[in-house]
Each structure stands twice: as C-alpha cells, then as structure tokens.
C-alpha cells in the first residue's frame, strides 16, 4: 500500500525537527542555558518563539474545532491574544527583566513574600500541567486525522515524542526550531486556506461552483445549517468574546511559557518589542483555521470537531495539504514544547531548588530540570488520552492563570497591595474556578451566566481589594519579605 504524500511530508519534517533539536544540545553548558538559553536570544528568536506558542494546538486545531461547531466567532481568540501580548510587551516585560529572574513565581517573591511565591508556584504547575495535556491532545488530533490512527494513542505517542525532543536542550531546542516552525506555519497554513477557498470550494456541488466565503455560505445553507450565524464574527455571543479578551489580556502577561522567551532575551529592548511583533504575526490565524473548520462541516468530512482541520488538509491536493499539515504540526510542536518547558522550569527552579532543596547547585539543577520534563511529559501524555473540548478546557487554564496577572499588576502599581491579598486572591481563583468549571457542587454557570474567565477575574480582583484593606503591615510581614523589597517599601 502506498503511503500518502501528506504522511511522508510529516515524517520528513519531524526528522528535521529532531535534527535541529540535537544541534541545539551543543549550546547547553549549564542550567542557565537549559532554562533561559543563556539570556542570549535575539529579536528573531524571541518574537517567532512567542508567536509560535499562540499558533499551537489552541490556535489551530482548537479554533477549527470551535468554528466547526459554533462558527467564525472564534476569530476573537487571536485578536484577544494579540492584545494580551502587546500589553505584556509594553507594560510588563521590562519589569521581569529588571530582577533577572527565571520564573513568574520567583518574581512574585520579590513583589510580595514567601507564601505568595509558594502559592504561585503550585498554581503555575497545576495550570501548565493541564495546558500541556490540552496541547498534546491537539497534536494527537492532527496525527489521528492524517494517519487514521486511534485518537487516544495518537495523543499519547505525540506526548512521549515531545518529551524526548525537549529533554535534549531545553529552551535552546525550542529557539533553534522556532524559526523553522514559523517559516512552515507562515507558508503552510495560509497556503492551505487559499487552496481550500479558491480551488476546493467550487468543487463542492452544494457551493454552486462559487469560490471563497460566498461558496462556503451556499454549502453551509445546502447542508441545512444557518450560514449567516456560523459565518458571523459574533456567533459565539458577547459573553464568550468578553471571556476571550479577559483570558488573553489577563492570562498572557503572567504566562510562564510566554515570559520564558523574554527571560531569555539578550536585553530588555528585545524583551519588550518581541511580544508586539509576535502579536502582529498571529492576528490572521483564526480566520484561516476557522474557515477550514467550517469547510470540513459543509463538505461533511467528519463528525468529530477535533478532527475538522486534519480532515480538511487530508481532503485537498496532497502536496498543499502536506505542507499545511507540516505547518500545523510545527505550531503544535512549538507550543507543546514551550508550555511543557515552562511547567518543568517552575517545578525545578521554584519548587525543587528554592523550596525543597535550596542547596542544589547548577549541575544538579540542570539534571533535575530534565527529570521534571520527563515526569510532567509522561503524565501529560497519559492525561491527553481522555481530554474533551480543547479550547473550552484551555480557557479554564487561562482563567486560573489570570489571577497571577492581577497579583503582578497590583504589586507593581498599587502601594496598598498586601502579601496576604496576593496569596488569597490566587487561592480563591483556583478553588472558585475549579468549582465553576466542573460544577462542584452545583452548576454555577446556569446561575451566573458568566464566562469562566470573567468569573475567575472577578473572584481574584475582589478578593485582592478586600484582603488588602483588612490586612495590616506588621513586623512579621516585613520579616517575610526579600531585603530588596523591604528597602523599596
């Protein structure tokens, strides 16, 4: 049996990625090289690495999945993410660089106190483990679409493969491959979108022989669907769009996977400008992937929304489809790597070295970082075998993570911000968000009708204000703060 061209292209591309990852091993001489690439990344590496993260599983397979089910309102995902990246670059990046830290919890130690640092470490690890599972699920969805292999086992195998890839050189692995990723993403996905709308759409009998969005509208209507609603940019409703913006604006400025690249930037100017350039790069992606998701529904290529994008790429010209699949795969690899690495960085640097084993030296820190990459990667691969609704679960993580941004913002710009407020706003957001997402003990959404990002943002914000007003600065409070912070107060 002849192997499809799409699969051949995917295999060759994966070999290229592994080769680049092996080349990156030469750059690793210590824990700083593994964790932040020796703080020597230039503008191109930082900007494309950040952009590639938001072109991953959520921005490709996830947006196509939502468009397949609910329509083109999903375009707000990347618009909101772009706003969050610009806010991070303009308002936050230089503050992170100021303290020469490696993780967000480490930075919160300088802003607040030890218990806030410990709480944020746990919150980050919890959020990023779930996020890693989500991204591995998206990767498995693509591979299952291309190969016809079982979805659960595809997710598991991809997760194990990504873990091995990242073990090689940490951030240098991601940086080396990010340029190749962006070239592939920047050509493969828009090329596939153009081919679908220009050449495949007129071939659908239900399109009336018309290309582009007019043909798509005809095909959707002929399938008995509400084309006007599905192609409306507000198809998800105002509450969901607001949730996207809150998730992006509040979640990104404190996102370890994004900030990692700024930590690794050569100087603060690169750390500040690169997220803005990344925002420009990601803006059109949801239009391309969402349209292909709707095409899969109009052409009846699959009944599983997770497989919509892959089914479309396997349906079109094999070479164009293969290049498009390589582009999606590149986006997925870059994002899984960034998020898995961010989770392992916090686990190794904050929880293992600073909390449990403060005497760990540079040599052993690098070793333990690799060990945590292995542990988190393998457990995430198992978790990816059972995760439903990729983008839906992702916004649960964004919402929990938004509490970190609120804590950082108050710490930077509100003189009355108290360490107790920082601590409890994260705890309340984590507990309240988990209860809201999983309907414990009741279905909160049926009562409040709020997007989870709005719910968690309100919980964190209100808790911070109330606790700050009712907490007093004492000698014990000052004793728990870093010396540099006490001087600043």
Buried (B, 14 or more C-beta within 10 A) or exposed (E): EEEBBBBEBBEEBBEBBBEBBBBBBEBBEEBBBBBBBBBBBEBBBBBBBBBBBBBBBBBBBBBBBBBBBBBBBBBBBBBBBBBBBBBBBBBBBBBBBEBEBBBBBBBBBBBBBBBBBBBBBBBBBBBBBBBBBBBBBBBBBBBBBBBEEEBBEBBBBBBBBBBEBBBBBBBBBBBBBBBBBBEBBBBBBBBBBEBBBEEBBBEBEBBBEBBBBEBBBBBBBBBEBEBEBBBEBBBBEEEBBBBBBBBBBBBBBBBBBBBBBBBBBBEBEBBBBBBBBBBEBBEBBBBBBBBBBBBBBBBEBBEBBBBBBBBBBBBBBBEBBBBBBBBBBBBBBBBBBBBBBBBBBBBBBBBBBBBEEEEBEEEBBBEBBBBBBBEBBBBBBBBBBEBEBBBBBBBBBBBBBBBBBBBBBBBEEEEEBBBBBBBBBBBBBBEBBBBBBEEEEEEBBEEEEBBBBBBBBBBBBEBBBEBBEEBEEEEEBEEBBBEEBEEEE
